[in-house]
Structure formats: structure tokens, C-alpha cells
Amino acid sequence: MPPNPTKASVSGILRLRCPACWTGAMFSGPLRMNPRCPHCDYQFDRGNGYFIGAMYSSYLLSLGLAAAVAGALFWAGWSVWPIVGACAVAVSLAGPLAIFPYSRVLWVWAERDGWLHDGQEDVATLRQRHLQRARGPGRPPESN
């Protein structure tokens, strides 16, 4: 672990890196996310619906972008309606391209650091995978 974990975490998030190893790239293209870390094989996507919460972080980041654009234009002396138009353009065009990767990265980092749950779901999932491997292929899981 780096000497200053907070600074390294911010650097890893800004560089769109894996939360487990802080080295592997989470995205292979502007909008194409790797399913696993190319460096440590950490799984980024946990299944259907996993990134629904990332939409909330995307919304908050879009609000921040709109506030920054509005503040800069207001300070530059623009009137209200051109500011509203510029904010709409910034959020609808630049927002998805610039904010989409960061919303997903923030979501994966928050989940990895335990901000979203206490980790018991991961323990149960790993235990279930271990039991399935022990049973061998082709055998159905036992019901509880």
C-alpha cells in the first residue's frame, strides 16, 4: 500500500484504475469498461443491476459540472438564459462522455472500500463459489 492512501486513492480514481491493485485500467476505451482488471483479475461488474447506483453518482457529478459552468459564466458576466443553455449543453453532451467513467469508478471504489456494505455479501458469494467448485461441474447446488 502506498505511504499516503488517501492521496493514492484520489490518484487512482482520477486515473480510472482498479481499486484492488491501483494499477490496472478499468476502461479499455472511452466508454468501454473492462469486465476484470487486466493486472490483478479483480471483477469490476458484479452482475445485472450492479451499476444502478452509479447513476446517482453520475447525477451528482453532473450537478457539480453544471454548477461549475454556471459559476464561471456568471462570474464572466453572462445573463441567466445563456447560462442555463450552456449548462444544458455541458451536462447533456460533455457530461455523459466525461462523467460516465468516473461515476462507475467511484461506485466500484466505494463498494471495494466497504462504503456500500459491510462485506458480508462478498463473504457469502465467495463461500458459495467455493462450495460449487468442491461439488464439481454438473452437480446442482444444494438447497438450504
C-alpha positions as CSV (number, residue, x, y, z in Angstrom):
1,M,0.0,0.0,0.0
2,P,1.3,3.5,-0.8
3,P,2.6,5.7,2.0
4,N,-0.4,8.1,1.7
5,P,-3.5,6.0,1.0
6,T,-5.9,8.9,0.6
7,K,-3.7,10.7,-2.0
8,A,-3.1,7.4,-3.8
9,S,-6.9,6.7,-3.8
10,V,-7.7,10.0,-5.3
11,S,-5.0,9.5,-7.9
12,G,-6.3,6.0,-8.7
13,I,-9.8,7.3,-9.1
14,L,-8.7,10.2,-11.3
15,R,-6.6,7.8,-13.5
16,L,-9.5,5.3,-13.7
17,R,-7.5,2.5,-12.0
18,C,-8.5,-0.7,-10.3
19,P,-9.4,-0.3,-6.6
20,A,-7.7,-3.6,-5.6
21,C,-4.2,-3.2,-7.1
22,W,-4.4,0.5,-8.1
23,T,-2.5,-0.4,-11.3
24,G,-4.9,-2.0,-13.9
25,A,-7.0,0.2,-16.1
26,M,-10.8,-0.1,-15.5
27,F,-11.6,1.1,-19.1
28,S,-10.2,-0.1,-22.4
29,G,-11.8,2.8,-24.3
30,P,-13.6,6.0,-23.7
31,L,-16.9,4.2,-22.8
32,R,-15.8,0.5,-22.8
33,M,-15.2,-0.9,-19.3
34,N,-13.1,-4.0,-18.8
35,P,-15.0,-6.8,-17.0
36,R,-11.9,-7.6,-14.9
37,C,-8.7,-5.9,-14.0
38,P,-6.0,-6.7,-16.6
39,H,-3.4,-6.6,-13.8
40,C,-4.9,-8.5,-10.8
41,D,-8.1,-10.0,-12.2
42,Y,-10.4,-8.1,-9.8
43,Q,-14.0,-8.3,-11.1
44,F,-15.5,-4.9,-11.6
45,D,-19.0,-5.8,-12.6
46,R,-20.9,-7.8,-10.0
47,G,-23.9,-8.7,-12.2
48,N,-27.1,-7.2,-13.6
49,G,-28.1,-4.0,-11.8
50,Y,-24.8,-3.5,-10.1
51,F,-24.2,-0.1,-11.6
52,I,-27.7,1.3,-11.0
53,G,-26.2,3.1,-8.0
54,A,-23.5,4.6,-10.3
55,M,-26.3,6.6,-11.9
56,Y,-26.7,8.5,-8.7
57,S,-23.1,9.4,-8.6
58,S,-23.3,10.4,-12.2
59,Y,-26.2,12.7,-11.4
60,L,-24.2,14.3,-8.5
61,L,-21.2,14.7,-10.8
62,S,-23.4,16.3,-13.5
63,L,-24.8,18.7,-10.9
64,G,-21.2,19.7,-10.0
65,L,-20.4,20.2,-13.6
66,A,-23.4,22.4,-14.1
67,A,-22.6,24.4,-11.0
68,A,-19.1,24.9,-12.1
69,V,-20.2,26.1,-15.6
70,A,-22.9,28.3,-14.2
71,G,-20.5,29.9,-11.7
72,A,-17.8,30.5,-14.3
73,L,-20.2,32.1,-16.7
74,F,-22.0,34.1,-14.1
75,W,-18.6,35.4,-12.9
76,A,-17.8,36.3,-16.6
77,G,-20.9,38.4,-16.7
78,W,-23.3,36.3,-18.7
79,S,-27.1,36.7,-18.3
80,V,-29.3,33.9,-16.9
81,W,-30.7,32.3,-20.0
82,P,-27.4,31.8,-21.9
83,I,-26.0,30.3,-18.6
84,V,-29.0,27.9,-18.5
85,G,-28.4,26.9,-22.1
86,A,-24.7,26.4,-21.6
87,C,-25.3,24.3,-18.5
88,A,-27.8,22.2,-20.5
89,V,-25.3,21.6,-23.3
90,A,-22.5,20.9,-20.9
91,V,-24.5,18.3,-18.9
92,S,-26.1,16.6,-21.9
93,L,-23.1,16.5,-24.2
94,A,-19.9,16.6,-22.2
95,G,-21.5,15.0,-19.1
96,P,-22.0,11.5,-20.4
97,L,-18.7,11.3,-22.1
98,A,-16.6,12.7,-19.2
99,I,-18.7,11.7,-16.2
100,F,-19.8,8.1,-17.1
101,P,-16.3,6.5,-16.5
102,Y,-15.8,8.4,-13.2
103,S,-19.3,7.5,-11.9
104,R,-18.5,3.8,-12.4
105,V,-15.1,4.1,-11.0
106,L,-16.4,5.9,-7.9
107,W,-19.1,3.2,-7.5
108,V,-16.6,0.3,-7.7
109,W,-14.1,2.1,-5.4
110,A,-16.9,2.8,-2.8
111,E,-18.0,-0.8,-3.0
112,R,-14.5,-2.1,-2.6
113,D,-13.7,0.1,0.4
114,G,-16.9,-1.0,2.2
115,W,-18.8,2.2,1.9
116,L,-21.8,0.5,0.4
117,H,-22.0,-2.6,2.6
118,D,-20.1,-4.4,5.3
119,G,-18.6,-7.1,3.1
120,Q,-20.8,-10.0,4.2
121,E,-22.2,-10.2,0.7
122,D,-18.7,-10.9,-0.6
123,V,-18.0,-13.5,2.0
124,A,-21.3,-15.3,1.2
125,T,-20.6,-15.2,-2.5
126,L,-17.0,-16.5,-2.1
127,R,-18.3,-19.3,0.2
128,Q,-20.9,-20.2,-2.4
129,R,-18.3,-20.3,-5.2
130,H,-16.0,-22.5,-3.1
131,L,-18.8,-24.9,-2.4
132,Q,-19.7,-25.1,-6.1
133,R,-16.1,-25.8,-7.0
134,A,-15.9,-28.5,-4.3
135,R,-19.0,-30.3,-5.7
136,G,-17.5,-30.3,-9.2
137,P,-19.1,-29.4,-12.5
138,G,-22.5,-30.6,-13.4
139,R,-23.9,-31.0,-9.9
140,P,-26.7,-28.8,-8.9
141,P,-26.4,-26.6,-5.8
142,E,-28.0,-28.0,-2.6
143,S,-31.0,-26.1,-1.4
144,N,-31.0,-24.7,2.2
